[in-house]
Amino acid sequence: MRAILAGGGTGGHVIPALAIAQQLQKDYAAEVLFIGTARGIENRLVPAAGFPLRLVQVGALNRVSLKTRLKTVFDLPRALWDSRRILSAFRPNIVIGVGGYASGPAMLAAVLGRVPTLVFEPNFVPGFANRLIASVVSGAAVHFAETGRYFRRCQVTGVPVREAFFQIANQNPANVKPTLLVFGGSQGAHAINQVIMDSAADLRQRVPGIHIVHQTGERDYNDAQASYANLGNFVEVYRFIDDMPGLFARAGLLICRSGASTVAEVTAAGKPAVFVPFPRAADDHQKRNAEALERAGAAVMLEESKLSRESLVEVVSKLFSEPSRLEKMGDAARKLSHPNAARDIAAMAARLAGTKH
C-alpha cells in the first residue's frame, strides 16, 4: 500500500497526520509520502519522524489580503501541476488530505487522476481547503458527527492523540488541592497569559488552596515570573511543557484554546475545561469546537472579547466550588473521546485503497 498525506502548516494538522501515517505503516506496511509547503511546521516534524516530504508552493485564499489571495490564485496552477507530477511518480493507492495549504491542490490532483481520496477533518466546521473538495472526495474522517453534513460519505473517527492522555484517571482524589492548568499552545496565548497574571491573587482568595500551573510560551515567560514573584509558591510557570499528559493528570480544571488537537486531548483525558477560542482562527472554527463541547456539558466557553480578571475569577471559582459539576463535565468530555482514532482512519484509508489488512 502506498499512501500520500497532504497538507500541514500547524501542529494541529501535522501531528495527527503523523499518527495516521505511523498506523498505516504498522497495520498495512504502507509506504508513506507527505506533501506540504515550505512555510509549514511539517518541514521540521515530518523528516524528524522519518517520513519523506515533498513541497509545493501555495498559500492561503481564506481571510487574507487581496494581494495574498491573488498570489495564491497565480500559484495554484503550478501547485496542481507539481502535485500531479508527485502523484505520477509515487503512484499512491490513496491520498489523505489533512487540511492546510498543500491539501487542496494535492487532493484535486488525486481526484483528477482518479486516485481514491480521504479527507481528515478534525474541526467542527471544515477548513477552507476541505470545503472546496468536500463534494468530490471518496470519504471523510471527522471528529464531530455534525461535520458529516459537509461530506457525501463520512465516518466519525475522532482525532488521534497520544495514548498517555487516555491513561489519565477520570477524577482527582478528594484530598488533592484544586489545581488549575493554563496553557495556550506551544507558543502560549498572550491574552490568556495576561488575564491569568492579573487574576492569580484574586483566585487564591476565592479558591482556598488553589495551585496554578501556567505554561506561557517564550514571549510572556519573564513577565509571568516577575508577576508571580511576590505571590508565594502556589503558581508554577513554564515556558513549555514536555509532559503535558502528566500535568493534565494533576489538574482539576483546564483553561486553554479550543483547537482540534487540544479538544481531542481534553476529551481523551476526561478533563473539564474552560475554552477561550482563538478569535482569529479560520472560519472561527475554535469557537465552533468549544460550542460543541459546551452543548455536551463537557466545557465552558469564555470568549476572548469577554475575558477579564472579573469574568475569569468568577468562572473558575464557581466551577471549583461545585466538585460534582466538574466530575460531570469530565465524564461528558470522556464520552466524546475516540481512543481508536488513528486505527479507524487507517482502516478507512485501506478500504478506499482496496488494501486488505
C-alpha positions in Angstrom: 0.0 0.0 0.0 1.3 3.4 -0.9 -0.3 6.5 0.8 0.2 10.2 0.4 -0.7 12.6 3.3 -1.2 16.1 2.0 -1.4 19.3 4.0 0.0 20.8 7.1 1.0 24.2 8.3 0.4 23.8 12.0 0.9 21.2 14.6 -2.9 20.7 14.7 -2.7 19.4 11.1 0.7 17.6 11.2 0.7 15.8 14.5 -2.5 13.8 13.8 -1.2 13.2 10.2 1.9 11.6 11.6 -0.1 9.4 13.9 -2.2 8.2 10.8 1.0 7.6 8.8 2.5 5.5 11.6 -0.7 3.5 11.9 -0.7 2.9 8.2 2.9 1.6 8.5 2.0 -0.6 11.5 -1.2 -2.2 10.2 -0.6 -2.2 6.4 3.1 -1.9 5.9 2.4 1.2 4.0 4.9 3.3 2.1 4.1 6.9 3.0 4.9 10.2 1.4 4.0 13.7 2.7 3.2 16.7 0.6 3.5 20.1 2.3 4.7 23.7 1.8 7.9 25.4 2.7 6.3 27.6 5.3 4.7 24.9 7.5 5.8 23.0 10.6 5.8 19.8 8.6 9.3 20.8 7.4 10.6 20.0 10.9 8.2 17.3 12.2 7.8 15.1 9.2 11.6 14.4 8.5 12.1 14.0 12.2 9.5 11.3 12.2 11.3 9.5 9.4 9.0 10.2 6.5 9.8 11.8 3.1 8.4 15.2 2.3 7.8 16.9 -1.0 6.9 20.6 -1.2 4.6 22.6 -3.4 4.2 26.4 -3.5 0.8 27.6 -2.5 -0.6 30.0 0.1 -3.9 31.0 1.6 -7.1 32.0 0.0 -9.4 32.5 3.0 -9.3 35.5 5.3 -6.2 37.0 3.8 -5.4 40.3 2.0 -6.3 40.7 -1.7 -2.5 40.7 -2.5 -2.1 37.3 -0.8 -5.2 35.9 -2.4 -4.1 37.0 -5.9 -0.6 35.4 -5.3 -2.2 32.2 -4.2 -4.5 32.2 -7.3 -1.4 32.5 -9.5 0.4 29.8 -7.6 -2.4 27.3 -7.7 -1.9 26.0 -11.3 1.8 25.3 -10.6 0.9 23.7 -7.3 -1.6 21.5 -9.0 0.9 20.6 -11.8 3.6 19.8 -9.2 1.1 17.7 -7.2 0.2 15.7 -10.3 3.9 15.1 -11.0 4.4 13.9 -7.4 1.4 11.5 -7.7 2.5 10.2 -11.0 6.0 9.4 -9.7 4.8 7.9 -6.4 1.7 6.2 -7.7 -0.3 6.2 -4.4 -3.3 3.9 -3.7 -4.8 6.6 -1.5 -4.3 10.4 -0.9 -5.3 11.7 2.5 -5.9 15.4 2.9 -5.3 16.7 6.4 -6.1 20.4 5.7 -3.8 23.3 5.2 -2.4 24.9 2.1 -1.0 21.9 0.3 -4.1 19.8 0.9 -6.2 21.4 -1.8 -4.0 21.0 -4.9 -2.8 17.5 -3.9 -6.4 16.3 -3.3 -7.6 17.9 -6.5 -4.7 16.2 -8.4 -5.8 12.9 -6.9 -9.4 13.4 -7.9 -8.3 14.3 -11.5 -6.1 11.2 -11.5 -8.9 9.0 -10.2 -6.9 8.1 -7.1 -9.1 7.4 -4.0 -9.2 10.3 -1.6 -9.9 10.6 2.1 -10.3 13.9 4.0 -9.4 14.1 7.6 -11.3 16.9 9.2 -10.8 17.5 13.0 -12.8 20.7 13.4 -16.5 21.2 13.8 -16.5 23.3 10.6 -14.2 22.1 7.8 -11.3 24.2 6.8 -11.4 26.1 3.5 -9.4 23.5 1.6 -11.6 20.6 2.8 -14.8 22.5 2.0 -13.6 23.1 -1.6 -13.2 19.4 -2.2 -15.9 18.0 0.0 -18.2 17.0 -2.8 -15.7 15.1 -4.8 -13.6 13.1 -2.3 -14.1 9.4 -1.8 -14.7 9.6 2.0 -14.1 11.8 5.1 -13.0 11.0 8.7 -14.4 13.5 11.1 -14.3 14.4 14.8 -17.9 15.6 15.2 -21.0 13.9 13.9 -22.4 17.2 12.8 -19.4 17.8 10.5 -20.7 14.9 8.3 -23.3 17.2 6.7 -20.5 18.7 4.6 -19.5 15.4 3.0 -21.2 12.7 1.0 -19.6 9.8 2.8 -18.1 10.1 6.2 -17.3 8.3 9.4 -16.9 9.7 12.9 -13.4 8.6 13.9 -12.1 11.4 16.2 -8.6 12.9 16.3 -5.5 10.8 17.0 -3.9 11.7 20.3 -1.1 10.2 22.4 -2.2 7.1 24.4 -0.9 8.7 27.6 -3.9 11.0 27.6 -6.3 8.0 27.8 -4.5 6.7 30.8 -5.4 9.7 32.9 -7.9 8.9 35.7 -11.4 10.4 35.4 -11.3 12.1 38.8 -8.8 13.7 41.1 -8.7 12.3 44.7 -10.7 14.4 47.1 -7.8 15.3 49.2 -5.8 16.9 46.4 -5.6 20.7 46.3 -7.6 22.3 43.5 -5.2 22.6 40.6 -5.7 24.8 37.5 -3.7 24.1 34.4 -3.5 27.1 32.0 -1.9 26.8 28.5 -2.3 28.4 25.1 -0.5 26.0 22.8 3.3 25.7 22.3 3.6 29.5 21.7 1.3 30.5 24.5 -1.6 32.8 24.2 -0.9 36.4 25.2 -4.5 37.4 26.1 -4.9 34.4 28.3 -1.5 34.9 29.9 -2.2 38.5 30.8 -5.5 37.8 32.4 -4.1 34.9 34.4 -1.3 37.1 35.7 -3.8 39.7 36.7 -6.1 37.2 38.3 -3.8 34.9 40.3 -4.0 36.8 43.6 -7.8 37.0 43.4 -8.1 33.3 42.6 -6.0 32.5 45.7 -8.6 34.4 47.8 -11.6 33.0 46.1 -10.4 29.3 45.8 -8.7 28.3 49.0 -5.6 26.1 48.4 -5.6 26.7 44.7 -2.5 25.7 42.8 -1.9 27.1 39.3 0.3 25.6 36.6 0.8 28.1 33.8 2.5 27.5 30.5 3.2 30.8 28.9 5.3 30.2 25.8 8.5 32.1 25.3 7.3 35.6 24.9 5.5 36.1 28.2 7.6 33.8 30.4 9.7 36.5 32.0 6.8 38.8 32.6 4.9 35.9 34.3 7.8 35.1 36.5 8.0 38.7 37.7 4.3 38.9 38.2 4.2 35.8 40.4 7.5 36.5 42.3 5.8 38.0 45.3 2.8 35.7 45.5 4.4 32.7 47.1 4.7 29.2 45.6 1.2 28.5 44.6 2.0 29.2 40.9 4.3 27.0 38.7 5.2 28.8 35.5 6.8 27.1 32.4 7.9 28.3 29.0 6.9 24.9 27.6 5.5 21.7 29.0 7.1 18.5 27.7 4.9 16.1 29.8 1.5 17.5 29.1 -0.3 14.3 30.0 1.4 14.3 33.4 0.1 17.8 34.1 -3.3 17.0 32.8 -3.4 14.2 35.3 -2.7 16.7 38.2 -5.3 19.3 37.0 -8.9 19.6 38.2 -9.7 22.2 35.6 -8.1 23.4 32.4 -8.0 26.9 30.7 -7.0 26.6 27.1 -7.7 27.4 23.5 -10.0 25.1 21.6 -8.1 23.9 18.5 -8.9 20.4 17.3 -5.9 18.7 18.8 -6.4 20.4 22.2 -10.1 19.4 22.2 -9.2 15.8 21.4 -6.7 15.7 24.3 -9.2 17.2 26.7 -11.8 14.6 25.8 -9.2 11.7 25.9 -8.2 12.8 29.4 -11.8 13.3 30.5 -11.0 16.8 32.0 -13.3 19.7 32.5 -12.2 22.8 30.6 -12.8 26.5 30.2 -12.2 27.1 26.5 -11.1 30.6 25.3 -11.3 30.2 21.5 -8.7 32.0 19.4 -10.9 34.7 17.8 -8.9 35.0 14.6 -8.9 31.3 13.7 -10.0 30.5 10.1 -13.8 30.3 9.9 -14.0 30.8 13.6 -13.5 27.0 14.0 -12.2 27.2 17.5 -15.4 28.8 18.7 -17.4 26.1 16.9 -15.3 23.4 18.6 -15.8 25.0 22.0 -19.6 25.4 21.5 -19.9 21.7 20.6 -18.3 20.6 23.9 -20.3 23.2 25.9 -23.5 21.8 24.4 -22.4 18.4 25.6 -21.9 19.7 29.1 -18.2 19.0 28.9 -16.8 22.5 29.0 -17.5 26.2 29.5 -16.7 28.7 26.7 -15.4 32.2 27.6 -14.9 34.2 24.5 -11.7 36.4 24.4 -13.8 39.5 24.0 -15.4 38.8 27.4 -12.2 37.6 29.0 -11.3 39.8 32.0 -10.0 39.4 35.5 -13.5 39.5 36.9 -15.0 37.1 34.4 -12.2 34.6 34.7 -12.2 34.6 38.5 -16.0 34.2 38.6 -16.0 31.3 36.2 -13.1 29.4 37.8 -14.2 30.0 41.5 -17.7 28.9 40.6 -16.5 25.7 39.0 -14.2 24.8 41.8 -17.0 25.4 44.3 -19.0 22.7 42.5 -17.0 19.4 42.5 -19.9 17.4 41.3 -20.2 19.6 38.3 -16.5 19.3 37.5 -16.9 15.5 37.7 -19.9 15.5 35.4 -18.1 17.7 32.9 -15.1 15.3 32.9 -17.4 12.4 32.3 -19.1 14.2 29.5 -15.8 15.0 27.9 -14.6 11.4 28.1 -17.7 10.2 26.3 -16.7 12.3 23.3 -13.2 10.7 23.1 -12.1 8.3 20.4 -9.3 6.0 21.6 -9.0 4.2 18.3 -9.0 7.2 16.0 -5.7 6.5 14.2 -6.6 2.9 13.7 -10.0 3.7 12.4 -8.7 6.4 10.0 -6.1 4.0 8.7 -8.7 1.3 8.2 -10.9 3.8 6.2 -7.9 4.6 4.0 -7.1 0.9 3.4 -10.7 0.2 2.4 -10.8 3.0 0.0 -7.5 1.9 -1.4 -8.7 -1.6 -1.8 -6.0 -2.9 0.6 -6.6 -5.8 2.9 -5.3 -6.0 6.5 
